[in-house]
């Protein structure tokens, strides 16, 4: 069901990056596609299933990337797509959502407020609400990244996965624990948005009053209980990284790999930077999950 343009994304060893990090580093590049992120792997499944059921409309809350992906997948299958986002979301992401011809509604507050509004719209209009990470299709779509990683050689010692709502972590983690159980699955989240990581360590849902990070794509405050249950099964560890490490990771990916990435995509590199002894001499793969970044903000970050 997934358009081939989103599948079999580049996976390659980046020696320049590895030399700087003190380990062997392979990059799984999820930005070389029409929506510049991995999310369409899941929205392709959602949109195909809805179209097959004769449904005509769908709504989601988005920090930016899911909205673009659902807009791309839905419009190509004749679905009316509504995206609810915070007015605080990066302008570049909002502009790209609008460019897809979908209905975009902005709300005051953060992403959690957008989730509430999207649920209300779904109920009022009687349309499908797509909830990232909770809906199995979003996790299954992300899991195809895991299939591609598991089929690669040589086998990795660890895979570093950005942790937000949890779709990518649970999907990829499930596949790796099934097909490559010796690979360490390490989830990485900003210290400024630690809810899911704290929840994983305490084995219960832990919410936060606020989220303060440049990694807007993973800045949730209310973990979904069902997602945490899955994460507890497939993740070997969950770590937090500082903002300065995220920025350093973005700069390093530009300088060593020629990649312009959004902050969430640099979390894996940030984790290695903060704990080099843990990864020294090992072969790690990091998923570059998105490249939708406001260029003015990006230039400010990488030039400091």
C-alpha angles and dihedrals in degrees: 000000000000117000107246090234087078097045135082092023119187117288116181144149112254106206095182091056092043093054091055094046098043096238141072109277128195120189123215102200115209097166102076096091139083095277098036095231144071096253096094091069085072100035090053088062093045095049095044092051093046093048090049089054091052093248116154107193142038138179134198142172114236142183084209112281100065090051092055092046095048090046091053095046097039100047091051089057097046097258124145104232126202120189124193117199140163117262084231092067115113111281091228092060093047091049091053091050090053091048090061091064097244128137109263121194120186124206134194115251128032137308093289089062089051089054090055093049094047090053089051092051091049091053095045095048098034093234134136116279113210110210111192114231093005095066108075093221091066090053093044091052092052089046090068086071086060091052090055092047093047092052093052125100137252099040115245123235092215140003119211115212129186109239122214121125089351107243095121095040095049096040097047091037093054093053094046093048089050101043103021106023094167092064111100112234109211121183119204128201135170116262087230091062104033104149100114094041092050089048092052093051094046093040091228135081111281118186129195131214094228145003122223115182141113087230093088094169092068101034101118124144103191116057115209109243095221091051092050090052089056093044092054089059100048108029121085094192143355120207137184125224133197125248092245090056091052091053091047089051092052090050092047092050089052095047099039103030104022091237127143105205139172116247095260090060092058096057094097093053089046090056092055092047091054096046108026095158091060092058102032111133093001129117110241131180121207124195113226093209104179146009102187101122134149102248096213090055091043092055091050092052100045095043096054 
